[in-house]
């Protein structure tokens, strides 16, 4: 039996709040991390991703206490990233409740850290986050960025994915910086290009705007689909995406009913985005 396509809300964290913008710029508040984590657990999300988007840019570690509070709130796998640079960082996040850890900038700076983390914890723990964009000077046409998309890494995205997989990463989180926050749809060409060079699980991120976009990403080869703003503001529910994937013939985990999800999401979306309990 085929593995279920996972639907993953993403909490982009800045200064202790969930935020969302376009291309990681012009960020606006989207709510409290703990409250949103609880909501997505209730909605039937398959996993949750927590990315401290300013940690690498500001040269600090992810806020571990917040990770612990979110982990205590949900009963689904939690992936945490942002400022992860060493085996010690991974160890600390796992001890604070993360199930998997995402690495980006530090791995580009020193690729050997991938080997070190995998040797200590196994490849199922490590996710490579790739913030990619179109760069005509790269052989594949796709380049890698770092520090929340603020800097070009000068790397070809496909070559970097291949190297990281060879070093042992267990999963790829592919975020299109060109599509991020635009709600214009996932970068299907980029997804297909990465899918063609590796068989490790691939999470598609960046650009979701309507339910059909998630099905398109699965058609392009994604094993999981991730989104932020359309979930945070109640435009689309996790259950709606799961239902669409199921109707398209993809295996999905048993979702919460659409009626139950609707009772959770739309009523809370505006409140969470404007207030939320302090974290």
C-alpha positions in Angstrom: 0.0 0.0 0.0 1.3 3.5 -0.9 2.3 5.8 1.9 -0.2 8.5 2.7 0.3 12.0 1.4 0.9 14.2 4.5 -0.8 17.6 5.0 1.5 19.9 7.1 0.7 23.4 8.4 3.8 25.5 8.9 4.3 27.9 11.7 6.8 30.6 10.6 8.0 32.2 13.9 9.5 35.6 14.4 9.8 37.3 17.8 7.6 34.6 19.4 4.7 35.0 17.1 3.5 33.2 14.0 4.0 35.5 11.0 3.4 35.3 7.3 4.5 37.5 4.4 5.5 37.3 0.7 9.0 36.0 0.0 9.6 36.2 3.8 9.2 40.0 3.6 6.5 42.4 4.9 5.6 40.0 7.7 2.2 40.2 9.4 1.1 38.6 12.6 -0.9 35.4 12.2 -1.3 34.3 15.8 0.2 32.6 18.8 2.2 29.4 18.1 0.7 27.3 20.9 -2.9 28.2 20.1 -2.3 27.5 16.4 -0.5 24.2 17.1 -3.5 23.1 19.2 -5.9 24.1 16.5 -4.1 22.1 13.8 -3.9 19.1 16.1 -7.7 19.3 16.5 -8.2 19.8 12.7 -6.4 16.5 12.0 -3.1 17.7 10.5 -0.7 14.9 9.8 2.3 16.8 11.1 3.3 20.3 12.1 6.4 22.3 11.1 7.8 25.0 13.3 10.4 27.3 11.6 12.1 30.2 13.4 12.6 32.2 10.2 14.9 34.8 11.8 17.1 32.6 13.9 19.9 32.1 11.3 19.6 35.7 10.2 20.0 36.9 13.8 22.6 34.3 14.7 20.6 32.7 17.6 19.1 29.3 18.4 15.4 28.5 18.1 13.4 29.3 21.2 13.3 25.9 22.9 10.8 26.7 25.5 8.3 27.6 22.8 9.0 24.4 21.0 8.3 22.5 24.3 5.0 24.2 24.8 3.9 23.4 21.3 5.0 19.8 21.6 3.1 19.4 24.8 0.0 20.7 23.0 -0.2 18.3 20.0 0.0 14.6 19.5 1.3 14.6 15.9 4.9 14.7 14.7 6.6 18.1 15.1 9.5 19.2 12.9 11.5 22.2 14.2 14.0 24.4 12.3 15.8 27.7 12.5 19.3 28.3 13.7 20.2 24.6 13.9 24.0 24.3 13.5 25.3 21.3 15.4 24.6 17.9 17.0 24.1 19.7 20.3 21.3 21.9 18.8 19.5 18.8 17.5 19.9 17.0 20.8 18.4 20.0 22.6 15.4 20.3 20.3 14.7 16.6 20.5 14.8 16.8 24.3 12.3 19.7 24.1 9.8 17.7 22.2 10.7 17.9 18.5 10.4 14.7 16.5 12.4 15.9 13.6 14.8 18.8 13.0 15.3 20.9 9.9 18.6 22.3 8.9 19.4 24.8 6.2 22.1 27.6 6.5 24.5 25.7 8.8 24.5 22.7 6.4 25.4 24.9 3.5 28.2 26.5 5.5 29.5 23.1 6.7 28.0 20.1 4.9 29.8 17.6 7.2 27.3 18.5 10.0 24.7 16.4 8.1 26.9 13.3 8.5 27.5 14.1 12.1 23.8 14.5 12.9 22.8 11.4 11.0 25.5 9.3 12.7 24.2 10.3 16.1 20.4 10.3 15.6 19.7 8.5 12.3 18.5 9.9 9.0 14.8 9.8 10.0 15.4 12.8 12.3 17.0 15.1 9.8 15.1 17.2 7.2 17.0 19.4 4.8 15.2 22.7 4.2 16.0 24.1 0.8 14.9 27.7 0.1 15.3 27.7 -3.7 14.6 30.2 -6.4 15.1 30.5 -10.1 18.7 31.5 -10.9 19.7 31.6 -14.6 23.4 31.2 -13.7 22.9 27.8 -12.1 23.0 24.6 -14.3 19.6 23.4 -13.3 18.1 26.9 -13.4 17.4 26.8 -9.6 19.7 28.2 -6.9 19.8 28.0 -3.1 19.2 30.9 -0.7 20.0 31.2 3.0 19.0 33.4 6.0 15.3 33.3 5.2 15.9 33.9 1.5 17.9 37.0 2.1 21.2 35.7 0.6 22.2 33.6 -2.4 24.3 30.6 -1.4 25.8 30.4 -4.9 24.8 26.7 -5.1 22.8 24.8 -7.7 19.7 23.6 -5.9 19.6 20.1 -7.5 23.3 19.5 -6.9 22.9 20.6 -3.3 19.9 18.2 -2.8 21.9 15.4 -4.3 24.9 16.0 -2.1 22.7 16.3 1.1 20.9 13.0 0.2 24.3 11.3 -0.3 25.3 12.5 3.1 22.2 11.0 4.7 19.4 13.5 5.1 16.1 11.7 5.4 13.7 14.2 3.9 13.7 17.3 1.8 11.6 20.4 2.6 11.5 22.3 -0.8 10.4 25.8 -0.4 10.0 28.0 -3.6 11.1 31.5 -2.6 9.6 32.8 -5.9 6.2 31.4 -5.0 6.4 31.8 -1.2 3.3 33.7 0.1 2.0 34.5 -3.3 -0.9 31.9 -3.2 -0.3 31.5 -7.0 0.4 27.8 -6.7 3.4 25.6 -6.0 6.4 25.6 -8.3 5.6 22.4 -10.1 8.6 22.5 -12.3 10.9 22.7 -9.3 9.1 19.8 -7.6 9.4 17.6 -10.6 13.1 18.5 -11.0 13.9 17.5 -7.4 11.7 14.4 -7.6 13.7 13.2 -10.6 17.0 13.1 -8.7 16.0 11.6 -5.4 13.5 9.1 -3.8 13.7 10.4 -0.3 10.4 12.0 1.0 9.8 15.4 -0.6 7.7 18.1 1.1 6.4 20.8 -1.3 6.2 24.3 0.1 5.5 27.8 -1.1 2.6 29.2 -3.1 -0.5 27.3 -2.1 -3.6 29.3 -2.7 -6.5 26.9 -3.4 -7.3 23.2 -2.7 -6.4 22.1 -6.2 -2.8 23.4 -5.8 -2.1 20.7 -3.2 -3.3 18.0 -5.6 -1.1 19.5 -8.4 1.9 19.3 -6.0 1.2 15.6 -5.3 0.9 15.0 -9.1 4.3 16.6 -9.5 5.8 14.1 -7.1 5.5 15.6 -3.6 5.1 13.1 -0.7 3.8 15.9 1.5 2.3 19.3 1.1 2.9 22.2 3.4 1.3 25.6 3.7 0.9 28.5 6.1 -1.2 31.5 5.4 -4.2 29.7 3.7 -4.5 27.6 6.8 -3.8 30.3 9.4 -6.5 32.6 8.1 -9.1 29.9 7.5 -9.2 30.2 3.7 -8.6 26.4 3.4 -8.8 23.7 6.1 -6.6 20.7 6.5 -9.6 18.4 6.1 -10.5 20.0 2.7 -7.0 19.3 1.4 -7.1 15.7 2.7 -10.5 15.2 1.1 -9.3 16.6 -2.3 -6.2 14.4 -2.2 -8.4 11.3 -1.5 -10.8 12.2 -4.3 -7.8 12.5 -6.6 -6.8 8.9 -5.7 -4.0 9.6 -3.2 -3.9 7.7 0.1 -4.5 10.0 3.0 -4.6 9.4 6.7 -8.1 9.4 8.2 -9.0 13.1 8.4 -11.3 14.9 10.8 -14.6 15.4 9.1 -15.1 18.6 7.1 -17.9 19.6 9.4 -15.7 19.2 12.5 -12.8 21.0 10.9 -15.1 23.9 9.9 -16.3 24.2 13.5 -12.6 24.7 14.5 -10.9 26.7 11.8 -13.1 29.6 10.5 -14.4 30.5 13.9 -10.9 30.8 15.4 -8.9 32.0 12.4 -9.6 35.7 12.8 -9.3 35.6 16.6 -6.0 33.8 16.6 -4.6 36.1 13.9 -5.5 39.2 15.9 -5.0 38.2 19.5 -4.0 34.7 20.7 -2.6 34.0 24.2 0.9 35.2 24.7 3.6 32.5 24.3 
